[in-house]
Amino acid sequence: MYNVAVPHDVAPAHIVHKIKLKSGQSVNKLQESEYSDYFAVLNDGDVMTVTRLEPLLGHTVTLRVSTTFSNGDTQVVAVRVAVKDHQAMLRFLKQEYDASVYENLPAGTELQGLDELEAMGEEDVRYELLGGHSVFALHHVGGIPTLVTRRQLDREAQDLYRLVLRAFDKEGMDMAEAKINVHILDMNDHAPVFTQNMFYFFVPLNVSRFDKIGRVTAHDGDGDKVVYRLAYPSNTFTIVPQTGEIMLIDPPETMVYELELEAFDKRKPTLYSDSLAKAHIEFRYPSDSLFTGESNDIEFDAYPEHAMSKRSAAAKKRVKRGQLRHTKELVFSEADGAVEGKVVFQLEKEIQWETFKIRDDNPWVEVDTNGAVRIKKKWDYEELGPEKTIDFWVTITNNDRNGEYKQNITVFSLI
């Protein structure tokens, strides 16, 4: 027996129910009864109204449809029809809902966006969830249905679930359903991972300054943009943050270098690669078989050390004592200098052994040996003088090469 509810004010030719006919089964007729004149049945199994149903409001009528199978067997299909006031028919406010939940949250987390999920029209309503039973659970809070997770979800495994929620009246005659699209929101939970622990690059000695000598790659499981940087600054190489390309910025002083590399994503919170990758860079003569394709009978260990003597001397001249670095200019508001002891910016090291020291005492800022610039005294715009700037010199000492630099820092303070 099939149960179905229909509004009392539907027009004639309204399809009340469709009988699912089996193979070889055909409709014979609608059996006569007290209410059969209000309905008809079509050959394809559609049961429809033929007149208005207002006289049947509040009644439940049973229709019987005779069917015949190709082998001569017969079957009577019963359809119970409850005629209800259309205002009392079960219905959801929307036919389709969009819900969301963040990945990796614990089981029992309630889905967001389902505040208006309650079915209207009846006080005593039973709900049934179709689909997603291993992932979501249906709860009733004060008669209002809510959906919660059964386990932690991984957006990278599946980012969308399509569910159906059905509502039934207490007699089981009336039914309404709504679609629910559950979107799994991305939580930044995958740090970038380098595709290799060690990258090898072999470079001819005649390479030019600012040439790109190779590229490193990392993958982010969340699909975020990966940013690259050297774990320790280098005077010889730099890395393009957006692409991972390693670029020569100064003539090499040795034949072999090994750089440590770090990758991180452009998200909040920022996640950094769990381990550093290394780039092994070897400079070789242009005649090396690696570049010519010919057999190589030159041992790397036999390369004469004096081959780089002129380049090394030139490099050493560039780090002589007293050299100046470019003036650094930064812009802050007065509010940025409100907390004494706060680090407002970080001076960059060009090599890992550098230390910093403010040259002259400054009332507004102080500089740590690691290059952290801290607020010494709360900034006051009116006391900054006519230029409204904080100027100071920093002495940078290269403890590895005994070199010393000076750098002028200008902080523009705005209201």
C-alpha positions as CSV (number, residue, x, y, z in Angstrom):
1,M,0.0,0.0,0.0
2,Y,1.2,3.5,-0.9
3,N,0.5,6.5,1.4
4,V,0.4,10.0,0.0
5,A,-1.0,13.4,1.0
6,V,-2.4,16.0,-1.4
7,P,-3.5,19.6,-0.9
8,H,-7.3,20.1,-0.9
9,D,-7.1,22.9,-3.5
10,V,-5.2,21.3,-6.3
11,A,-6.5,21.6,-9.8
12,P,-7.8,18.7,-11.9
13,A,-5.2,16.6,-13.7
14,H,-2.8,16.9,-10.6
15,I,-0.7,13.8,-10.4
16,V,-1.2,12.3,-6.9
17,H,1.0,9.3,-7.2
18,K,2.9,7.2,-9.7
19,I,2.6,3.4,-9.4
20,K,5.9,1.7,-10.1
21,L,4.9,-1.0,-12.6
22,K,7.0,-4.1,-12.8
23,S,8.2,-5.7,-16.1
24,G,5.2,-7.2,-17.9
25,Q,2.7,-5.4,-15.5
26,S,0.0,-3.1,-17.0
27,V,-2.8,-1.1,-15.6
28,N,-6.3,-2.5,-16.0
29,K,-8.6,-0.1,-14.3
30,L,-9.4,2.0,-11.1
31,Q,-11.9,0.0,-9.1
32,E,-15.1,1.8,-8.3
33,S,-15.6,3.1,-4.8
34,E,-17.2,6.0,-2.9
35,Y,-14.4,8.3,-4.0
36,S,-13.2,6.8,-7.3
37,D,-15.1,9.5,-9.3
38,Y,-12.5,12.1,-8.0
39,F,-9.6,10.2,-9.5
40,A,-8.4,8.4,-12.6
41,V,-5.4,6.1,-13.4
42,L,-3.4,6.3,-16.6
43,N,-1.7,3.4,-18.5
44,D,1.7,4.4,-17.2
45,G,0.6,4.1,-13.6
46,D,0.0,7.8,-12.9
47,V,-2.9,8.4,-10.4
48,M,-4.4,11.8,-11.0
49,T,-7.3,14.0,-9.9
50,V,-10.2,14.6,-12.4
51,T,-12.1,17.2,-10.3
52,R,-11.5,19.5,-7.4
53,L,-11.0,17.8,-4.0
54,E,-12.5,20.3,-1.6
55,P,-15.3,17.9,-0.6
56,L,-12.7,15.4,0.6
57,L,-10.9,17.9,2.9
58,G,-9.9,16.1,6.1
59,H,-10.6,12.6,4.7
60,T,-8.3,9.7,3.9
61,V,-9.5,7.7,0.9
62,T,-8.3,4.3,-0.3
63,L,-8.0,3.8,-4.1
64,R,-7.5,0.3,-5.6
65,V,-6.0,-0.1,-9.0
66,S,-6.3,-3.5,-10.8
67,T,-3.2,-4.5,-12.8
68,T,-2.5,-7.5,-15.0
69,F,0.8,-9.3,-15.8
70,S,1.7,-10.7,-19.2
71,N,1.3,-14.3,-17.9
72,G,-2.3,-13.6,-16.9
73,D,-1.8,-13.0,-13.2
74,T,-3.5,-10.0,-11.6
75,Q,-2.6,-7.7,-8.7
76,V,-4.5,-5.0,-6.9
77,V,-2.4,-2.0,-5.9
78,A,-3.8,0.1,-3.0
79,V,-3.1,3.9,-2.7
80,R,-4.2,5.8,0.4
81,V,-4.7,9.5,-0.2
82,A,-5.0,12.0,2.6
83,V,-6.6,15.3,1.5
84,K,-5.2,18.0,3.7
85,D,-5.5,21.8,3.9
86,H,-2.6,23.1,1.9
87,Q,-1.5,25.3,4.9
88,A,-1.1,22.1,6.9
89,M,1.0,20.3,4.3
90,L,4.5,19.5,5.3
91,R,7.1,21.8,3.6
92,F,10.6,23.2,4.1
93,L,11.2,26.9,3.8
94,K,13.7,26.1,1.0
95,Q,14.1,23.3,-1.4
96,E,17.8,23.3,-1.1
97,Y,20.2,24.3,1.7
98,D,23.9,25.0,1.8
99,A,25.7,23.9,5.0
100,S,29.4,24.1,5.9
101,V,31.8,22.7,8.4
102,Y,35.6,23.0,8.7
103,E,37.8,20.0,8.1
104,N,39.6,18.3,11.0
105,L,37.1,19.4,13.7
106,P,36.1,16.6,16.2
107,A,33.2,14.3,15.8
108,G,29.9,15.9,17.0
109,T,30.6,19.3,15.4
110,E,27.4,20.9,14.2
111,L,27.0,22.0,10.6
112,Q,26.5,25.7,10.0
113,G,23.9,27.3,7.7
114,L,20.9,25.1,8.7
115,D,19.1,27.4,11.1
116,E,15.9,27.3,9.0
117,L,15.9,23.5,8.4
118,E,12.7,22.8,10.4
119,A,9.7,21.5,8.4
120,M,6.5,23.6,8.6
121,G,2.9,22.5,8.6
122,E,2.8,19.9,11.4
123,E,3.7,19.8,15.0
124,D,4.6,16.2,15.3
125,V,7.2,15.6,12.6
126,R,9.6,12.7,12.0
127,Y,12.8,13.2,10.1
128,E,15.0,10.9,8.0
129,L,18.4,11.6,6.5
130,L,19.3,10.0,3.2
131,G,23.0,9.7,2.3
132,G,26.1,10.3,4.3
133,H,25.2,8.1,7.2
134,S,28.8,7.2,7.9
135,V,29.8,10.8,7.9
136,F,26.8,12.8,9.4
137,A,24.3,12.1,12.1
138,L,20.8,13.6,12.4
139,H,20.0,15.1,15.9
140,H,16.8,16.7,17.2
141,V,17.2,19.7,19.5
142,G,13.8,20.8,20.8
143,G,12.1,19.2,17.8
144,I,14.4,21.1,15.4
145,P,16.7,18.9,13.2
146,T,20.4,19.5,13.2
147,L,23.2,17.7,11.5
148,V,26.5,16.9,13.2
149,T,29.7,15.1,12.0
150,R,30.4,11.5,13.0
151,R,34.2,11.9,12.5
152,Q,36.9,14.3,11.4
153,L,36.6,15.3,7.8
154,D,39.4,15.8,5.3
155,R,38.6,18.4,2.6
156,E,41.4,17.1,0.4
157,A,39.7,13.7,0.3
158,Q,36.1,15.0,-0.3
159,D,35.0,18.7,-0.3
160,L,31.3,18.3,-1.0
161,Y,28.5,15.9,0.3
162,R,25.0,15.9,-1.1
163,L,22.3,14.8,1.3
164,V,18.5,14.7,1.4
165,L,16.4,15.3,4.5
166,R,12.8,14.0,4.6
167,A,10.1,15.0,6.9
168,F,7.0,12.8,7.7
169,D,3.8,13.5,9.6
170,K,2.8,11.2,12.5
171,E,0.5,9.1,10.3
172,G,3.2,8.6,7.6
173,M,0.9,10.1,5.0
174,D,2.5,13.4,4.2
175,M,6.2,13.8,3.3
176,A,8.4,16.7,2.3
177,E,12.1,16.7,1.4
178,A,14.9,19.1,1.0
179,K,18.4,18.8,-0.5
180,I,21.4,19.7,1.7
181,N,24.8,20.5,0.1
182,V,27.5,20.2,2.8
183,H,30.7,22.1,1.9
184,I,33.8,21.1,3.8
185,L,35.8,24.2,4.4
186,D,39.6,24.3,4.1
187,M,41.7,24.6,7.2
188,N,45.3,25.2,6.7
189,D,46.6,21.9,7.9
190,H,49.1,20.9,5.3
191,A,52.6,22.5,5.3
192,P,54.5,22.6,2.0
193,V,56.7,19.6,1.4
194,F,59.7,19.7,-0.9
195,T,59.6,17.3,-3.8
196,Q,63.2,16.3,-3.0
197,N,65.4,16.4,0.1
198,M,68.4,17.3,-2.1
199,F,68.5,19.2,-5.3
200,Y,71.6,19.0,-7.5
201,F,72.7,21.7,-9.9
202,F,75.9,21.7,-12.0
203,V,76.8,25.1,-13.4
204,P,79.4,26.1,-15.9
205,L,82.0,28.6,-14.6
206,N,81.2,31.1,-17.4
207,V,77.7,31.6,-16.0
208,S,76.7,35.3,-15.8
209,R,75.6,37.3,-12.8
210,F,71.9,37.2,-12.3
211,D,71.5,34.0,-14.3
212,K,69.1,31.4,-13.0
213,I,71.0,28.2,-12.3
214,G,68.1,26.0,-11.2
215,R,64.7,25.6,-9.6
216,V,63.5,23.9,-6.4
217,T,59.9,22.8,-6.0
218,A,57.6,22.1,-3.1
219,H,54.0,20.9,-3.0
220,D,51.2,22.1,-0.6
221,G,48.5,19.7,0.2
222,D,45.9,22.4,0.6
223,G,46.7,23.8,-2.8
224,D,48.1,27.0,-1.4
225,K,50.7,29.2,-3.1
226,V,54.2,28.2,-1.9
227,V,56.8,30.7,-1.1
228,Y,60.5,29.9,-1.0
229,R,63.5,31.4,0.8
230,L,67.0,30.6,1.9
231,A,67.2,29.3,5.4
232,Y,70.5,31.3,5.8
233,P,71.3,34.4,3.6
234,S,74.0,34.0,1.0
235,N,76.2,36.6,-0.7
236,T,76.4,34.4,-3.8
237,F,72.8,33.2,-4.4
238,T,69.3,34.3,-3.9
239,I,66.0,32.5,-4.5
240,V,62.9,33.9,-6.2
241,P,60.2,33.6,-3.5
242,Q,57.3,33.0,-6.0
243,T,59.0,30.4,-8.2
244,G,61.8,28.7,-6.3
245,E,64.4,29.7,-8.9
246,I,67.9,30.0,-7.6
247,M,69.8,33.0,-9.0
248,L,73.5,33.9,-9.0
249,I,74.0,37.4,-7.6
250,D,77.8,37.4,-7.1
251,P,80.7,35.5,-8.7
252,P,81.3,32.2,-6.8
253,E,84.3,32.0,-4.5
254,T,84.4,28.2,-4.3
255,M,83.5,25.3,-6.6
256,V,80.9,23.8,-4.4
257,Y,78.0,25.3,-2.4
258,E,75.3,23.8,-0.4
259,L,72.2,25.9,0.5
260,E,69.5,25.1,2.9
261,L,66.0,26.0,1.7
262,E,62.7,26.6,3.4
263,A,59.2,26.7,2.0
264,F,56.0,28.1,3.5
265,D,52.4,28.9,2.4
266,K,50.6,32.2,2.0
267,R,47.9,31.5,4.5
268,K,47.0,32.3,8.1
269,P,48.2,30.7,10.1
270,T,51.3,30.3,8.0
271,L,52.7,26.7,7.9
272,Y,56.4,26.0,7.2
273,S,58.0,23.0,5.7
274,D,58.8,20.4,8.5
275,S,62.3,19.9,7.2
276,L,64.7,22.0,5.2
277,A,65.7,20.9,1.7
278,K,69.3,21.3,0.4
279,A,70.5,22.6,-2.9
280,H,73.9,21.2,-3.9
281,I,75.5,23.5,-6.4
282,E,78.8,22.6,-8.2
283,F,80.6,24.9,-10.6
284,R,82.5,23.2,-13.4
285,Y,84.6,24.2,-16.3
286,P,82.6,24.8,-19.5
287,S,84.6,22.0,-21.2
288,D,83.3,19.5,-18.7
289,S,81.5,16.5,-20.3
290,L,78.4,17.4,-18.3
291,F,78.0,20.4,-20.7
292,T,79.8,19.1,-23.9
293,G,78.5,15.5,-23.9
294,E,82.1,14.3,-24.4
295,S,83.9,11.8,-22.1
296,N,85.1,13.4,-19.0
297,D,88.6,12.5,-17.8
298,I,88.9,15.4,-15.4
299,E,88.5,14.7,-11.7
300,F,86.7,17.4,-9.7
301,D,89.2,17.1,-6.9
302,A,92.0,18.0,-9.4
303,Y,90.6,21.4,-10.2
304,P,93.3,24.0,-9.3
305,E,92.3,26.2,-6.4
306,H,93.9,29.2,-8.1
307,A,91.3,29.1,-10.8
308,M,89.0,31.3,-8.7
309,S,91.7,33.5,-7.3
310,K,90.8,36.6,-9.2
311,R,87.1,36.2,-8.5
312,S,87.8,35.6,-4.8
313,A,90.0,38.8,-4.6
314,A,87.3,40.8,-6.3
315,A,84.7,39.5,-3.9
316,K,86.8,40.3,-0.9
317,K,87.2,43.9,-2.1
318,R,83.5,44.2,-1.9
319,V,83.3,43.4,1.8
320,K,86.0,45.8,3.0
321,R,85.5,47.7,6.2
322,G,83.3,50.8,6.2
323,Q,81.1,49.8,3.3
324,L,77.5,51.3,3.4
325,R,74.3,49.5,2.7
326,H,71.3,51.2,1.1
327,T,69.2,53.4,3.4
328,K,66.1,51.5,4.6
329,E,62.9,53.6,4.8
330,L,59.8,52.3,6.6
331,V,56.4,53.9,7.3
332,F,54.5,53.4,10.6
333,S,51.6,55.1,12.4
334,E,52.0,56.6,15.8
335,A,49.8,53.7,17.2
336,D,52.4,51.2,16.0
337,G,54.8,52.6,18.6
338,A,52.5,52.4,21.5
339,V,54.0,49.4,23.3
340,E,57.5,49.7,24.7
341,G,59.6,46.6,24.0
342,K,57.6,45.6,21.0
343,V,59.5,44.5,17.9
344,V,58.4,46.7,15.0
345,F,60.6,45.3,12.3
346,Q,63.5,43.0,11.6
347,L,66.8,44.0,9.9
348,E,67.8,41.4,7.3
349,K,71.0,39.5,7.4
350,E,72.9,39.0,4.2
351,I,74.9,36.2,5.8
352,Q,74.1,34.2,8.9
353,W,77.1,35.5,11.0
354,E,76.1,39.1,11.0
355,T,75.3,41.0,14.2
356,F,73.7,44.4,14.6
357,K,74.3,47.3,17.0
358,I,72.8,50.8,17.0
359,R,75.6,53.3,16.5
360,D,74.3,56.2,18.6
361,D,71.9,56.2,21.5
362,N,68.3,56.8,20.3
363,P,65.4,57.8,22.6
364,W,62.8,56.0,20.5
365,V,64.3,52.6,19.4
366,E,66.9,50.1,20.3
367,V,68.4,47.3,18.2
368,D,69.1,43.7,19.3
369,T,72.2,41.9,18.1
370,N,69.9,39.7,15.9
371,G,68.6,42.7,14.1
372,A,65.3,43.1,15.9
373,V,64.3,46.8,16.2
374,R,62.3,47.4,19.4
375,I,60.4,50.4,20.7
376,K,62.4,52.0,23.5
377,K,60.0,54.7,24.4
378,K,56.4,55.1,23.4
379,W,56.2,57.1,20.1
380,D,54.8,60.7,20.4
381,Y,54.1,62.3,17.1
382,E,54.4,65.8,18.5
383,E,57.8,65.1,19.9
384,L,59.3,63.7,16.7
385,G,60.4,67.1,15.4
386,P,59.5,68.9,12.2
387,E,60.5,66.0,9.9
388,K,58.3,63.5,11.9
389,T,60.9,60.8,11.4
390,I,63.1,58.6,13.6
391,D,66.6,58.3,12.1
392,F,69.4,56.1,13.3
393,W,72.5,54.3,12.1
394,V,73.1,50.6,12.6
395,T,76.6,49.0,12.6
396,I,76.6,45.5,11.0
397,T,79.5,43.3,11.9
398,N,80.4,40.2,9.9
399,N,81.9,38.0,12.5
400,D,83.0,35.4,9.9
401,R,85.0,37.8,7.7
402,N,85.8,40.6,10.2
403,G,83.9,42.9,7.9
404,E,81.9,45.9,9.0
405,Y,79.0,47.8,7.4
406,K,76.8,50.8,8.3
407,Q,73.2,51.3,7.3
408,N,71.0,54.3,7.8
409,I,67.4,53.5,8.9
410,T,64.6,56.1,8.5
411,V,61.2,55.5,10.1
412,F,58.5,57.8,8.9
413,S,55.9,58.2,11.6
414,L,52.4,59.2,10.5
415,I,49.3,60.3,12.6
